[in-house]
Amino acid sequence: MPVLPAAGPGQTVMLAHGRIEDRAHAYQLIRDVADYLARHEPHSPTPYLLRRAVRWGQMPLADLMQDILREDGDIGRYFSLLEN
């Protein structure tokens, strides 16, 4: 798995060329991006949202719905979290 090295302002981080091999690899890349953003943009909510997405991606649907839908019938909250 590629690990993102520390880069200073204005520097580019290059990832190893290649395909995403499987689901686990894809989620590891998301975690790597979240870690990079947490180091370089500590004020941003984006790393937290990416980590939440990874956590949700590991959950069975019933657990995901329980995490998102805090009250019975709160399907609107679910869709609002998924909108752009």
HTML snippet that shows the backbone in 3Dmol.js (N, CA, C, O; Angstrom):
<script src="https://3Dmol.org/build/3Dmol-min.js"></script>
<div id="view" style="width:600px;height:400px;position:relative"></div>
<script>
const pdb = `
ATOM      1  N   MET A   1       0.842  -1.182   0.000  1.00  0.00           N
ATOM      2  CA  MET A   1       0.000   0.000   0.000  1.00  0.00           C
ATOM      3  C   MET A   1       0.886   1.244   0.000  1.00  0.00           C
ATOM      4  O   MET A   1       1.842   1.316   0.772  1.00  0.00           O
ATOM      5  N   PRO A   2       0.591   2.201  -0.836  1.00  0.00           N
ATOM      6  CA  PRO A   2       1.388   3.424  -0.830  1.00  0.00           C
ATOM      7  C   PRO A   2       1.102   4.245   0.409  1.00  0.00           C
ATOM      8  O   PRO A   2      -0.043   4.373   0.843  1.00  0.00           O
ATOM      9  N   VAL A   3       2.143   4.788   0.958  1.00  0.00           N
ATOM     10  CA  VAL A   3       1.995   5.683   2.100  1.00  0.00           C
ATOM     11  C   VAL A   3       2.355   7.077   1.625  1.00  0.00           C
ATOM     12  O   VAL A   3       3.368   7.273   0.954  1.00  0.00           O
ATOM     13  N   LEU A   4       1.524   8.041   1.976  1.00  0.00           N
ATOM     14  CA  LEU A   4       1.777   9.408   1.543  1.00  0.00           C
ATOM     15  C   LEU A   4       2.862  10.027   2.409  1.00  0.00           C
ATOM     16  O   LEU A   4       2.695  10.126   3.625  1.00  0.00           O
ATOM     17  N   PRO A   5       3.967  10.445   1.811  1.00  0.00           N
ATOM     18  CA  PRO A   5       5.006  11.113   2.590  1.00  0.00           C
ATOM     19  C   PRO A   5       4.573  12.525   2.947  1.00  0.00           C
ATOM     20  O   PRO A   5       3.685  13.097   2.314  1.00  0.00           O
ATOM     21  N   ALA A   6       5.202  13.069   3.953  1.00  0.00           N
ATOM     22  CA  ALA A   6       4.897  14.450   4.322  1.00  0.00           C
ATOM     23  C   ALA A   6       5.364  15.373   3.208  1.00  0.00           C
ATOM     24  O   ALA A   6       6.477  15.237   2.701  1.00  0.00           O
ATOM     25  N   ALA A   7       4.521  16.294   2.841  1.00  0.00           N
ATOM     26  CA  ALA A   7       4.869  17.278   1.811  1.00  0.00           C
ATOM     27  C   ALA A   7       4.601  18.657   2.380  1.00  0.00           C
ATOM     28  O   ALA A   7       3.642  18.867   3.123  1.00  0.00           O
ATOM     29  N   GLY A   8       5.448  19.572   2.023  1.00  0.00           N
ATOM     30  CA  GLY A   8       5.266  20.941   2.481  1.00  0.00           C
ATOM     31  C   GLY A   8       4.285  21.674   1.590  1.00  0.00           C
ATOM     32  O   GLY A   8       3.821  21.128   0.589  1.00  0.00           O
ATOM     33  N   PRO A   9       3.968  22.907   1.945  1.00  0.00           N
ATOM     34  CA  PRO A   9       3.055  23.702   1.129  1.00  0.00           C
ATOM     35  C   PRO A   9       3.562  23.810  -0.302  1.00  0.00           C
ATOM     36  O   PRO A   9       4.738  24.089  -0.535  1.00  0.00           O
ATOM     37  N   GLY A  10       2.680  23.589  -1.241  1.00  0.00           N
ATOM     38  CA  GLY A  10       3.031  23.701  -2.641  1.00  0.00           C
ATOM     39  C   GLY A  10       3.738  22.488  -3.215  1.00  0.00           C
ATOM     40  O   GLY A  10       4.032  22.459  -4.410  1.00  0.00           O
ATOM     41  N   GLN A  11       4.018  21.483  -2.392  1.00  0.00           N
ATOM     42  CA  GLN A  11       4.671  20.278  -2.881  1.00  0.00           C
ATOM     43  C   GLN A  11       3.624  19.254  -3.301  1.00  0.00           C
ATOM     44  O   GLN A  11       2.512  19.226  -2.774  1.00  0.00           O
ATOM     45  N   THR A  12       3.998  18.432  -4.240  1.00  0.00           N
ATOM     46  CA  THR A  12       3.112  17.393  -4.742  1.00  0.00           C
ATOM     47  C   THR A  12       3.523  16.058  -4.163  1.00  0.00           C
ATOM     48  O   THR A  12       4.713  15.776  -4.021  1.00  0.00           O
ATOM     49  N   VAL A  13       2.550  15.240  -3.829  1.00  0.00           N
ATOM     50  CA  VAL A  13       2.807  13.882  -3.371  1.00  0.00           C
ATOM     51  C   VAL A  13       2.419  12.947  -4.503  1.00  0.00           C
ATOM     52  O   VAL A  13       1.295  13.005  -5.001  1.00  0.00           O
ATOM     53  N   MET A  14       3.332  12.096  -4.907  1.00  0.00           N
ATOM     54  CA  MET A  14       3.071  11.162  -5.992  1.00  0.00           C
ATOM     55  C   MET A  14       2.749   9.791  -5.412  1.00  0.00           C
ATOM     56  O   MET A  14       3.415   9.322  -4.489  1.00  0.00           O
ATOM     57  N   LEU A  15       1.740   9.166  -5.953  1.00  0.00           N
ATOM     58  CA  LEU A  15       1.398   7.802  -5.572  1.00  0.00           C
ATOM     59  C   LEU A  15       2.001   6.844  -6.587  1.00  0.00           C
ATOM     60  O   LEU A  15       2.230   7.202  -7.743  1.00  0.00           O
ATOM     61  N   ALA A  16       2.249   5.638  -6.142  1.00  0.00           N
ATOM     62  CA  ALA A  16       2.752   4.620  -7.056  1.00  0.00           C
ATOM     63  C   ALA A  16       1.706   4.363  -8.135  1.00  0.00           C
ATOM     64  O   ALA A  16       0.508   4.297  -7.860  1.00  0.00           O
ATOM     65  N   HIS A  17       2.180   4.222  -9.355  1.00  0.00           N
ATOM     66  CA  HIS A  17       1.274   3.952 -10.469  1.00  0.00           C
ATOM     67  C   HIS A  17       0.711   2.546 -10.311  1.00  0.00           C
ATOM     68  O   HIS A  17       1.417   1.624  -9.902  1.00  0.00           O
ATOM     69  N   GLY A  18      -0.526   2.400 -10.629  1.00  0.00           N
ATOM     70  CA  GLY A  18      -1.120   1.075 -10.584  1.00  0.00           C
ATOM     71  C   GLY A  18      -2.619   1.142 -10.439  1.00  0.00           C
ATOM     72  O   GLY A  18      -3.213   2.212 -10.309  1.00  0.00           O
ATOM     73  N   ARG A  19      -3.195  -0.002 -10.465  1.00  0.00           N
ATOM     74  CA  ARG A  19      -4.646  -0.116 -10.346  1.00  0.00           C
ATOM     75  C   ARG A  19      -5.031  -0.344  -8.894  1.00  0.00           C
ATOM     76  O   ARG A  19      -4.234  -0.790  -8.069  1.00  0.00           O
ATOM     77  N   ILE A  20      -6.261  -0.024  -8.625  1.00  0.00           N
ATOM     78  CA  ILE A  20      -6.817  -0.404  -7.326  1.00  0.00           C
ATOM     79  C   ILE A  20      -7.122  -1.888  -7.437  1.00  0.00           C
ATOM     80  O   ILE A  20      -7.911  -2.314  -8.280  1.00  0.00           O
ATOM     81  N   GLU A  21      -6.491  -2.658  -6.585  1.00  0.00           N
ATOM     82  CA  GLU A  21      -6.559  -4.112  -6.695  1.00  0.00           C
ATOM     83  C   GLU A  21      -7.861  -4.712  -6.184  1.00  0.00           C
ATOM     84  O   GLU A  21      -8.393  -5.658  -6.764  1.00  0.00           O
ATOM     85  N   ASP A  22      -8.358  -4.157  -5.106  1.00  0.00           N
ATOM     86  CA  ASP A  22      -9.575  -4.711  -4.514  1.00  0.00           C
ATOM     87  C   ASP A  22     -10.181  -3.679  -3.566  1.00  0.00           C
ATOM     88  O   ASP A  22      -9.668  -2.571  -3.416  1.00  0.00           O
ATOM     89  N   ARG A  23     -11.251  -4.059  -2.951  1.00  0.00           N
ATOM     90  CA  ARG A  23     -11.993  -3.181  -2.052  1.00  0.00           C
ATOM     91  C   ARG A  23     -11.115  -2.703  -0.892  1.00  0.00           C
ATOM     92  O   ARG A  23     -11.115  -1.520  -0.551  1.00  0.00           O
ATOM     93  N   ALA A  24     -10.381  -3.620  -0.302  1.00  0.00           N
ATOM     94  CA  ALA A  24      -9.517  -3.264   0.833  1.00  0.00           C
ATOM     95  C   ALA A  24      -8.469  -2.234   0.410  1.00  0.00           C
ATOM     96  O   ALA A  24      -8.174  -1.303   1.161  1.00  0.00           O
ATOM     97  N   HIS A  25      -7.916  -2.395  -0.767  1.00  0.00           N
ATOM     98  CA  HIS A  25      -6.924  -1.454  -1.277  1.00  0.00           C
ATOM     99  C   HIS A  25      -7.546  -0.078  -1.477  1.00  0.00           C
ATOM    100  O   HIS A  25      -6.939   0.937  -1.136  1.00  0.00           O
ATOM    101  N   ALA A  26      -8.748  -0.044  -2.026  1.00  0.00           N
ATOM    102  CA  ALA A  26      -9.442   1.234  -2.240  1.00  0.00           C
ATOM    103  C   ALA A  26      -9.652   1.961  -0.915  1.00  0.00           C
ATOM    104  O   ALA A  26      -9.406   3.163  -0.818  1.00  0.00           O
ATOM    105  N   TYR A  27     -10.105   1.235   0.100  1.00  0.00           N
ATOM    106  CA  TYR A  27     -10.334   1.872   1.397  1.00  0.00           C
ATOM    107  C   TYR A  27      -9.024   2.293   2.053  1.00  0.00           C
ATOM    108  O   TYR A  27      -8.993   3.289   2.775  1.00  0.00           O
ATOM    109  N   GLN A  28      -7.943   1.553   1.815  1.00  0.00           N
ATOM    110  CA  GLN A  28      -6.646   1.963   2.358  1.00  0.00           C
ATOM    111  C   GLN A  28      -6.196   3.270   1.721  1.00  0.00           C
ATOM    112  O   GLN A  28      -5.646   4.134   2.403  1.00  0.00           O
ATOM    113  N   LEU A  29      -6.422   3.423   0.436  1.00  0.00           N
ATOM    114  CA  LEU A  29      -6.069   4.678  -0.235  1.00  0.00           C
ATOM    115  C   LEU A  29      -6.862   5.847   0.343  1.00  0.00           C
ATOM    116  O   LEU A  29      -6.323   6.940   0.518  1.00  0.00           O
ATOM    117  N   ILE A  30      -8.131   5.620   0.638  1.00  0.00           N
ATOM    118  CA  ILE A  30      -8.949   6.682   1.249  1.00  0.00           C
ATOM    119  C   ILE A  30      -8.389   7.043   2.621  1.00  0.00           C
ATOM    120  O   ILE A  30      -8.312   8.222   2.967  1.00  0.00           O
ATOM    121  N   ARG A  31      -7.995   6.030   3.409  1.00  0.00           N
ATOM    122  CA  ARG A  31      -7.387   6.303   4.723  1.00  0.00           C
ATOM    123  C   ARG A  31      -6.095   7.098   4.566  1.00  0.00           C
ATOM    124  O   ARG A  31      -5.830   8.017   5.340  1.00  0.00           O
ATOM    125  N   ASP A  32      -5.289   6.743   3.561  1.00  0.00           N
ATOM    126  CA  ASP A  32      -4.036   7.471   3.323  1.00  0.00           C
ATOM    127  C   ASP A  32      -4.306   8.938   2.994  1.00  0.00           C
ATOM    128  O   ASP A  32      -3.611   9.827   3.487  1.00  0.00           O
ATOM    129  N   VAL A  33      -5.307   9.188   2.169  1.00  0.00           N
ATOM    130  CA  VAL A  33      -5.671  10.568   1.828  1.00  0.00           C
ATOM    131  C   VAL A  33      -6.164  11.298   3.070  1.00  0.00           C
ATOM    132  O   VAL A  33      -5.805  12.455   3.291  1.00  0.00           O
ATOM    133  N   ALA A  34      -6.978  10.639   3.879  1.00  0.00           N
ATOM    134  CA  ALA A  34      -7.471  11.259   5.113  1.00  0.00           C
ATOM    135  C   ALA A  34      -6.307  11.630   6.033  1.00  0.00           C
ATOM    136  O   ALA A  34      -6.298  12.714   6.617  1.00  0.00           O
ATOM    137  N   ASP A  35      -5.334  10.738   6.161  1.00  0.00           N
ATOM    138  CA  ASP A  35      -4.164  11.025   7.003  1.00  0.00           C
ATOM    139  C   ASP A  35      -3.380  12.217   6.465  1.00  0.00           C
ATOM    140  O   ASP A  35      -2.953  13.081   7.231  1.00  0.00           O
ATOM    141  N   TYR A  36      -3.192  12.263   5.153  1.00  0.00           N
ATOM    142  CA  TYR A  36      -2.484  13.388   4.533  1.00  0.00           C
ATOM    143  C   TYR A  36      -3.213  14.698   4.821  1.00  0.00           C
ATOM    144  O   TYR A  36      -2.598  15.677   5.243  1.00  0.00           O
ATOM    145  N   LEU A  37      -4.515  14.712   4.593  1.00  0.00           N
ATOM    146  CA  LEU A  37      -5.286  15.939   4.811  1.00  0.00           C
ATOM    147  C   LEU A  37      -5.301  16.340   6.282  1.00  0.00           C
ATOM    148  O   LEU A  37      -5.284  17.530   6.598  1.00  0.00           O
ATOM    149  N   ALA A  38      -5.332  15.370   7.178  1.00  0.00           N
ATOM    150  CA  ALA A  38      -5.313  15.684   8.610  1.00  0.00           C
ATOM    151  C   ALA A  38      -4.004  16.376   8.995  1.00  0.00           C
ATOM    152  O   ALA A  38      -3.992  17.267   9.844  1.00  0.00           O
ATOM    153  N   ARG A  39      -2.910  15.963   8.370  1.00  0.00           N
ATOM    154  CA  ARG A  39      -1.613  16.591   8.658  1.00  0.00           C
ATOM    155  C   ARG A  39      -1.500  17.976   8.043  1.00  0.00           C
ATOM    156  O   ARG A  39      -0.945  18.884   8.661  1.00  0.00           O
ATOM    157  N   HIS A  40      -2.019  18.149   6.835  1.00  0.00           N
ATOM    158  CA  HIS A  40      -1.787  19.386   6.090  1.00  0.00           C
ATOM    159  C   HIS A  40      -2.942  20.370   6.131  1.00  0.00           C
ATOM    160  O   HIS A  40      -2.770  21.541   5.789  1.00  0.00           O
ATOM    161  N   GLU A  41      -4.112  19.913   6.542  1.00  0.00           N
ATOM    162  CA  GLU A  41      -5.271  20.799   6.687  1.00  0.00           C
ATOM    163  C   GLU A  41      -6.010  20.436   7.974  1.00  0.00           C
ATOM    164  O   GLU A  41      -7.159  19.995   7.930  1.00  0.00           O
ATOM    165  N   PRO A  42      -5.351  20.622   9.119  1.00  0.00           N
ATOM    166  CA  PRO A  42      -5.941  20.184  10.385  1.00  0.00           C
ATOM    167  C   PRO A  42      -7.252  20.886  10.728  1.00  0.00           C
ATOM    168  O   PRO A  42      -8.011  20.401  11.567  1.00  0.00           O
ATOM    169  N   HIS A  43      -7.522  22.011  10.095  1.00  0.00           N
ATOM    170  CA  HIS A  43      -8.752  22.761  10.342  1.00  0.00           C
ATOM    171  C   HIS A  43      -9.934  22.216   9.541  1.00  0.00           C
ATOM    172  O   HIS A  43     -11.079  22.591   9.793  1.00  0.00           O
ATOM    173  N   SER A  44      -9.665  21.342   8.586  1.00  0.00           N
ATOM    174  CA  SER A  44     -10.689  20.873   7.653  1.00  0.00           C
ATOM    175  C   SER A  44     -11.471  19.683   8.210  1.00  0.00           C
ATOM    176  O   SER A  44     -10.894  18.829   8.884  1.00  0.00           O
ATOM    177  N   PRO A  45     -12.769  19.617   7.938  1.00  0.00           N
ATOM    178  CA  PRO A  45     -13.554  18.448   8.337  1.00  0.00           C
ATOM    179  C   PRO A  45     -13.374  17.265   7.382  1.00  0.00           C
ATOM    180  O   PRO A  45     -13.824  16.158   7.680  1.00  0.00           O
ATOM    181  N   THR A  46     -12.727  17.485   6.250  1.00  0.00           N
ATOM    182  CA  THR A  46     -12.641  16.445   5.227  1.00  0.00           C
ATOM    183  C   THR A  46     -11.994  15.152   5.716  1.00  0.00           C
ATOM    184  O   THR A  46     -12.527  14.085   5.413  1.00  0.00           O
ATOM    185  N   PRO A  47     -10.875  15.173   6.456  1.00  0.00           N
ATOM    186  CA  PRO A  47     -10.303  13.904   6.918  1.00  0.00           C
ATOM    187  C   PRO A  47     -11.276  13.104   7.784  1.00  0.00           C
ATOM    188  O   PRO A  47     -11.325  11.877   7.705  1.00  0.00           O
ATOM    189  N   TYR A  48     -12.040  13.802   8.600  1.00  0.00           N
ATOM    190  CA  TYR A  48     -13.007  13.123   9.460  1.00  0.00           C
ATOM    191  C   TYR A  48     -14.114  12.484   8.631  1.00  0.00           C
ATOM    192  O   TYR A  48     -14.559  11.374   8.922  1.00  0.00           O
ATOM    193  N   LEU A  49     -14.551  13.193   7.600  1.00  0.00           N
ATOM    194  CA  LEU A  49     -15.596  12.660   6.727  1.00  0.00           C
ATOM    195  C   LEU A  49     -15.092  11.450   5.940  1.00  0.00           C
ATOM    196  O   LEU A  49     -15.825  10.479   5.752  1.00  0.00           O
ATOM    197  N   LEU A  50     -13.850  11.508   5.486  1.00  0.00           N
ATOM    198  CA  LEU A  50     -13.285  10.363   4.776  1.00  0.00           C
ATOM    199  C   LEU A  50     -13.168   9.153   5.696  1.00  0.00           C
ATOM    200  O   LEU A  50     -13.476   8.031   5.293  1.00  0.00           O
ATOM    201  N   ARG A  51     -12.727   9.377   6.925  1.00  0.00           N
ATOM    202  CA  ARG A  51     -12.627   8.262   7.881  1.00  0.00           C
ATOM    203  C   ARG A  51     -14.003   7.688   8.195  1.00  0.00           C
ATOM    204  O   ARG A  51     -14.152   6.479   8.369  1.00  0.00           O
ATOM    205  N   ARG A  52     -14.999   8.553   8.267  1.00  0.00           N
ATOM    206  CA  ARG A  52     -16.364   8.074   8.488  1.00  0.00           C
ATOM    207  C   ARG A  52     -16.819   7.233   7.299  1.00  0.00           C
ATOM    208  O   ARG A  52     -17.453   6.193   7.480  1.00  0.00           O
ATOM    209  N   ALA A  53     -16.500   7.674   6.090  1.00  0.00           N
ATOM    210  CA  ALA A  53     -16.868   6.911   4.893  1.00  0.00           C
ATOM    211  C   ALA A  53     -16.223   5.524   4.910  1.00  0.00           C
ATOM    212  O   ALA A  53     -16.863   4.536   4.551  1.00  0.00           O
ATOM    213  N   VAL A  54     -14.969   5.450   5.324  1.00  0.00           N
ATOM    214  CA  VAL A  54     -14.292   4.157   5.419  1.00  0.00           C
ATOM    215  C   VAL A  54     -14.993   3.285   6.454  1.00  0.00           C
ATOM    216  O   VAL A  54     -15.251   2.107   6.207  1.00  0.00           O
ATOM    217  N   ARG A  55     -15.297   3.860   7.604  1.00  0.00           N
ATOM    218  CA  ARG A  55     -15.983   3.104   8.654  1.00  0.00           C
ATOM    219  C   ARG A  55     -17.331   2.596   8.151  1.00  0.00           C
ATOM    220  O   ARG A  55     -17.684   1.436   8.361  1.00  0.00           O
ATOM    221  N   TRP A  56     -18.084   3.479   7.480  1.00  0.00           N
ATOM    222  CA  TRP A  56     -19.380   3.070   6.931  1.00  0.00           C
ATOM    223  C   TRP A  56     -19.215   1.965   5.891  1.00  0.00           C
ATOM    224  O   TRP A  56     -20.051   1.066   5.803  1.00  0.00           O
ATOM    225  N   GLY A  57     -18.151   2.027   5.113  1.00  0.00           N
ATOM    226  CA  GLY A  57     -17.923   1.021   4.083  1.00  0.00           C
ATOM    227  C   GLY A  57     -17.657  -0.363   4.635  1.00  0.00           C
ATOM    228  O   GLY A  57     -17.793  -1.354   3.917  1.00  0.00           O
ATOM    229  N   GLN A  58     -17.280  -0.445   5.900  1.00  0.00           N
ATOM    230  CA  GLN A  58     -17.004  -1.732   6.533  1.00  0.00           C
ATOM    231  C   GLN A  58     -18.218  -2.299   7.266  1.00  0.00           C
ATOM    232  O   GLN A  58     -18.186  -3.435   7.738  1.00  0.00           O
ATOM    233  N   MET A  59     -19.284  -1.510   7.360  1.00  0.00           N
ATOM    234  CA  MET A  59     -20.451  -1.916   8.145  1.00  0.00           C
ATOM    235  C   MET A  59     -21.465  -2.684   7.305  1.00  0.00           C
ATOM    236  O   MET A  59     -21.647  -2.397   6.122  1.00  0.00           O
ATOM    237  N   PRO A  60     -22.123  -3.659   7.924  1.00  0.00           N
ATOM    238  CA  PRO A  60     -23.296  -4.244   7.273  1.00  0.00           C
ATOM    239  C   PRO A  60     -24.384  -3.166   7.157  1.00  0.00           C
ATOM    240  O   PRO A  60     -24.403  -2.218   7.942  1.00  0.00           O
ATOM    241  N   LEU A  61     -25.278  -3.308   6.191  1.00  0.00           N
ATOM    242  CA  LEU A  61     -26.292  -2.292   5.938  1.00  0.00           C
ATOM    243  C   LEU A  61     -27.119  -1.977   7.185  1.00  0.00           C
ATOM    244  O   LEU A  61     -27.413  -0.810   7.445  1.00  0.00           O
ATOM    245  N   ALA A  62     -27.494  -2.984   7.950  1.00  0.00           N
ATOM    246  CA  ALA A  62     -28.314  -2.744   9.146  1.00  0.00           C
ATOM    247  C   ALA A  62     -27.579  -1.845  10.144  1.00  0.00           C
ATOM    248  O   ALA A  62     -28.186  -0.946  10.726  1.00  0.00           O
ATOM    249  N   ASP A  63     -26.289  -2.076  10.344  1.00  0.00           N
ATOM    250  CA  ASP A  63     -25.504  -1.244  11.260  1.00  0.00           C
ATOM    251  C   ASP A  63     -25.338   0.168  10.718  1.00  0.00           C
ATOM    252  O   ASP A  63     -25.388   1.139  11.473  1.00  0.00           O
ATOM    253  N   LEU A  64     -25.141   0.281   9.408  1.00  0.00           N
ATOM    254  CA  LEU A  64     -25.019   1.594   8.779  1.00  0.00           C
ATOM    255  C   LEU A  64     -26.295   2.399   8.979  1.00  0.00           C
ATOM    256  O   LEU A  64     -26.243   3.568   9.361  1.00  0.00           O
ATOM    257  N   MET A  65     -27.426   1.782   8.725  1.00  0.00           N
ATOM    258  CA  MET A  65     -28.704   2.479   8.893  1.00  0.00           C
ATOM    259  C   MET A  65     -28.904   2.900  10.349  1.00  0.00           C
ATOM    260  O   MET A  65     -29.410   3.989  10.618  1.00  0.00           O
ATOM    261  N   GLN A  66     -28.513   2.048  11.274  1.00  0.00           N
ATOM    262  CA  GLN A  66     -28.640   2.385  12.694  1.00  0.00           C
ATOM    263  C   GLN A  66     -27.739   3.566  13.050  1.00  0.00           C
ATOM    264  O   GLN A  66     -28.119   4.412  13.860  1.00  0.00           O
ATOM    265  N   ASP A  67     -26.559   3.630  12.457  1.00  0.00           N
ATOM    266  CA  ASP A  67     -25.632   4.731  12.714  1.00  0.00           C
ATOM    267  C   ASP A  67     -26.160   6.043  12.139  1.00  0.00           C
ATOM    268  O   ASP A  67     -26.014   7.096  12.760  1.00  0.00           O
ATOM    269  N   ILE A  68     -26.769   5.985  10.966  1.00  0.00           N
ATOM    270  CA  ILE A  68     -27.248   7.188  10.290  1.00  0.00           C
ATOM    271  C   ILE A  68     -28.616   7.620  10.793  1.00  0.00           C
ATOM    272  O   ILE A  68     -28.840   8.796  11.079  1.00  0.00           O
ATOM    273  N   LEU A  69     -29.510   6.678  10.895  1.00  0.00           N
ATOM    274  CA  LEU A  69     -30.889   7.003  11.254  1.00  0.00           C
ATOM    275  C   LEU A  69     -31.051   6.912  12.762  1.00  0.00           C
ATOM    276  O   LEU A  69     -31.248   5.829  13.312  1.00  0.00           O
ATOM    277  N   ARG A  70     -30.969   8.031  13.408  1.00  0.00           N
ATOM    278  CA  ARG A  70     -31.019   8.069  14.869  1.00  0.00           C
ATOM    279  C   ARG A  70     -32.445   7.930  15.404  1.00  0.00           C
ATOM    280  O   ARG A  70     -32.652   7.479  16.531  1.00  0.00           O
ATOM    281  N   GLU A  71     -33.406   8.314  14.602  1.00  0.00           N
ATOM    282  CA  GLU A  71     -34.803   8.215  15.009  1.00  0.00           C
ATOM    283  C   GLU A  71     -35.558   7.415  13.965  1.00  0.00           C
ATOM    284  O   GLU A  71     -35.189   7.408  12.791  1.00  0.00           O
ATOM    285  N   ASP A  72     -36.616   6.740  14.393  1.00  0.00           N
ATOM    286  CA  ASP A  72     -37.440   5.997  13.447  1.00  0.00           C
ATOM    287  C   ASP A  72     -37.966   6.929  12.372  1.00  0.00           C
ATOM    288  O   ASP A  72     -38.442   8.026  12.667  1.00  0.00           O
ATOM    289  N   GLY A  73     -37.879   6.495  11.140  1.00  0.00           N
ATOM    290  CA  GLY A  73     -38.432   7.274  10.039  1.00  0.00           C
ATOM    291  C   GLY A  73     -37.585   8.447   9.597  1.00  0.00           C
ATOM    292  O   GLY A  73     -38.063   9.290   8.839  1.00  0.00           O
ATOM    293  N   ASP A  74     -36.352   8.530  10.040  1.00  0.00           N
ATOM    294  CA  ASP A  74     -35.508   9.670   9.693  1.00  0.00           C
ATOM    295  C   ASP A  74     -34.747   9.407   8.395  1.00  0.00           C
ATOM    296  O   ASP A  74     -33.538   9.624   8.320  1.00  0.00           O
ATOM    297  N   ILE A  75     -35.461   8.941   7.384  1.00  0.00           N
ATOM    298  CA  ILE A  75     -34.836   8.638   6.106  1.00  0.00           C
ATOM    299  C   ILE A  75     -34.336   9.905   5.420  1.00  0.00           C
ATOM    300  O   ILE A  75     -33.408   9.839   4.614  1.00  0.00           O
ATOM    301  N   GLY A  76     -34.929  11.052   5.722  1.00  0.00           N
ATOM    302  CA  GLY A  76     -34.471  12.315   5.152  1.00  0.00           C
ATOM    303  C   GLY A  76     -33.036  12.613   5.536  1.00  0.00           C
ATOM    304  O   GLY A  76     -32.271  13.133   4.724  1.00  0.00           O
ATOM    305  N   ARG A  77     -32.660  12.288   6.772  1.00  0.00           N
ATOM    306  CA  ARG A  77     -31.270  12.489   7.217  1.00  0.00           C
ATOM    307  C   ARG A  77     -30.321  11.641   6.378  1.00  0.00           C
ATOM    308  O   ARG A  77     -29.245  12.101   5.996  1.00  0.00           O
ATOM    309  N   TYR A  78     -30.710  10.428   6.098  1.00  0.00           N
ATOM    310  CA  TYR A  78     -29.893   9.533   5.285  1.00  0.00           C
ATOM    311  C   TYR A  78     -29.619  10.151   3.920  1.00  0.00           C
ATOM    312  O   TYR A  78     -28.469  10.227   3.486  1.00  0.00           O
ATOM    313  N   PHE A  79     -30.666  10.586   3.250  1.00  0.00           N
ATOM    314  CA  PHE A  79     -30.489  11.144   1.912  1.00  0.00           C
ATOM    315  C   PHE A  79     -29.744  12.479   1.946  1.00  0.00           C
ATOM    316  O   PHE A  79     -28.991  12.782   1.020  1.00  0.00           O
ATOM    317  N   SER A  80     -29.937  13.271   2.983  1.00  0.00           N
ATOM    318  CA  SER A  80     -29.220  14.550   3.050  1.00  0.00           C
ATOM    319  C   SER A  80     -27.720  14.331   3.236  1.00  0.00           C
ATOM    320  O   SER A  80     -26.924  15.141   2.760  1.00  0.00           O
ATOM    321  N   LEU A  81     -27.321  13.270   3.909  1.00  0.00           N
ATOM    322  CA  LEU A  81     -25.899  12.964   4.077  1.00  0.00           C
ATOM    323  C   LEU A  81     -25.262  12.485   2.776  1.00  0.00           C
ATOM    324  O   LEU A  81     -24.054  12.624   2.583  1.00  0.00           O
ATOM    325  N   LEU A  82     -26.067  11.927   1.894  1.00  0.00           N
ATOM    326  CA  LEU A  82     -25.539  11.380   0.652  1.00  0.00           C
ATOM    327  C   LEU A  82     -25.575  12.363  -0.508  1.00  0.00           C
ATOM    328  O   LEU A  82     -24.981  12.101  -1.553  1.00  0.00           O
ATOM    329  N   GLU A  83     -26.263  13.492  -0.342  1.00  0.00           N
ATOM    330  CA  GLU A  83     -26.357  14.472  -1.417  1.00  0.00           C
ATOM    331  C   GLU A  83     -25.031  15.186  -1.607  1.00  0.00           C
ATOM    332  O   GLU A  83     -24.187  15.222  -0.712  1.00  0.00           O
ATOM    333  N   ASN A  84     -24.872  15.745  -2.781  1.00  0.00           N
ATOM    334  CA  ASN A  84     -23.650  16.507  -3.088  1.00  0.00           C
ATOM    335  C   ASN A  84     -23.633  17.803  -2.350  1.00  0.00           C
ATOM    336  O   ASN A  84     -22.684  18.576  -2.483  1.00  0.00           O
TER     337      ASN A  84
END
`;
const viewer = $3Dmol.createViewer("view");
viewer.addModel(pdb, "pdb");
viewer.setStyle({}, {cartoon: {color: "spectrum"}});
viewer.zoomTo();
viewer.render();
</script>
